[in-house]
Amino acid sequence: MKELRRPGRLAPGARVAVVAPSGPVPEERLQAGLDVLRGWDLDPVVAPHVLDRHGTFAYLAGTDADRAADLQGAWCDPEVDAVLCARGGYGAQRMADLLDWDAMRAAGPKVFVGFSDITALHEAFATRLGLVTLHGPMAAGIDFVKNTRAQEHLRATLFAPETVRTIASGGTALVPGRARGITLGGCLALLATELGTPHARPSAHGGLLCLEDVGEETYRLDRYLTQLLRAGWLDGVRGVLLGSWEACDTPGAVRALLADRLGGLGVPVAEDFGFGHCEGAVTIPFGVAAELDAGAGTLTLDEPALD
């Protein structure tokens, strides 16, 4: 696995576009998130269909074509320096194949931020654009608009990425040890359901795999991990970072499952790493070389996430 191209950091006055590739966006939370971004001296612009609702499927923020057009339009706009997702939910997979990846590649590198369902787009940006992306809080996410820690870690990553070269979790080691590799990952359910699609990575070989999920019963988490194992997707992974498992089963049950499914990989596994669907979630760049120290609960990037 190779390092990916790092987009440039943001500067005061940068224009950032907010898009909704997945689920519907609560307007009040969107406005609160825009206020945060303006407070950072950014110039946020909202894509045309962000507040849309699909006429038949209420879990989608408008039609697939409109959501794809918003993302592509924002990415290909030369005045836009970064594209921030408004929220996750479901729907990114439905619109990913409608994007003109050649046009987006020609538009050059930009900052892309999101998590949860946006995992499908992290995968696509890596395989189609060869670009580092940020697994971090979203503009209309309740975890972003109401949590100073999440805001400040994303802000530091965007404006002064050299100040967050080491991400400290305060967590513990499920399997102790150190490992080096390229960061990747996201929501476990999305990684499992992406297998076999045009944008999925062939495997996590050589990677430091970040995993988290929300609202899943233990048997479902078991199913996703077993699918990745049976498909050989985890062969050659260098280390695993475990984020939040919000609204899943009891911590003990989830921990036992993770130990059962991941303990046999023979690589360091760090838990409670503080990314994903949790309060104060940290921002983790995907596509950068780094060292994991599971015992210390740290991820140290070889270079800043952004150039």
SULKA-V218624 format. One record per pair of residues at least 12 apart in sequence whose ideal C-beta (glycine too) atoms are under 6 Angstrom apart, sorted by sequence separation. I is the first residue (numbers start at 1). J is the second residue. If there is no record, write none. Layout:
# SULKA-V218624
I/J  I/J
This chain:
# SULKA-V218624
49/62  112/125  137/150  288/301  289/302  49/66  137/154  136/154  115/135  285/305  49/70  112/133  113/134  109/131  240/262  47/70  113/136  184/207  188/211  27/51  96/120  105/129  114/138  185/209  189/213  268/292  270/294  25/50  92/117  181/206  182/207  183/208  185/210  188/213  16/42  18/44  25/51  92/118  181/207  185/211  187/213  268/294  47/74  68/95  72/99  76/103  90/117  93/120  101/128  181/208  270/297  14/42  15/43  16/44  17/45  18/46  19/47  67/95  82/110  88/116  89/117  92/120  96/124  209/237  239/267  12/41  24/53  75/104  82/111  83/112  84/113  85/114  88/117  92/121  204/233  238/267  239/268  240/269  241/270  242/271  17/47  20/50  64/94  68/98  88/118  203/233  204/234  207/237  208/238  243/273  59/90  60/91  64/95  68/99  76/107  205/236  208/239  209/240  210/241  211/242  212/243  218/249  242/273  246/277  75/107  192/224  212/244  214/246  215/247  216/248  241/273  243/275  244/276  246/278  85/118  204/237  214/247  243/276  244/277  244/278  189/224  192/227  218/253  222/257  23/59  25/61  50/86  188/224  192/228  195/231  221/257  225/261  24/61  23/61  218/257  20/61  21/67  21/71  19/70  87/138  135/186  19/71  86/138  85/138  86/139  87/140  239/292  86/140  87/141  19/74  84/139  17/74  181/238  179/238  179/239  25/86  25/87  17/80  214/277  15/79  19/83  23/87  122/186  212/276  15/80  15/81  16/82  17/83  18/84  20/86  22/88  23/89  14/81  22/89  23/90  119/186  16/84  18/86  22/90  119/187  22/91  22/92  120/190  10/81  21/92  116/187  119/190  123/194  127/199  120/194  210/284  124/199  123/199  123/200  208/290  208/292  174/259  175/263  179/267  179/268  177/268  175/268  175/269  22/117  174/269  173/270  174/271  172/271  171/271  171/272  7/109  171/273  184/286  7/110  96/199  183/286  5/109  7/111  169/273  169/274  183/288  33/139  33/140  182/289  183/290  30/140  29/140  33/144  180/291  33/145  32/145  179/292  25/140  40/155  167/282  178/293  29/145  177/294  176/294  176/295  18/139  173/294  173/295  5/130  4/130  5/131  6/132  157/283  171/297  4/131  170/297  4/132  169/297  153/282  154/283  150/280  153/283  168/298  149/280  150/281  147/279  166/298  167/299  147/280  166/300  165/301  143/281  162/304  161/304  137/281  161/305  161/306  136/283  10/158  157/305  10/159  134/283  135/284  134/285  135/286  9/161  132/285  133/286  132/287  132/288  126/287  122/286  1/182  1/206  1/207  4/287  3/289  9/306  7/306  8/307  6/306  6/307
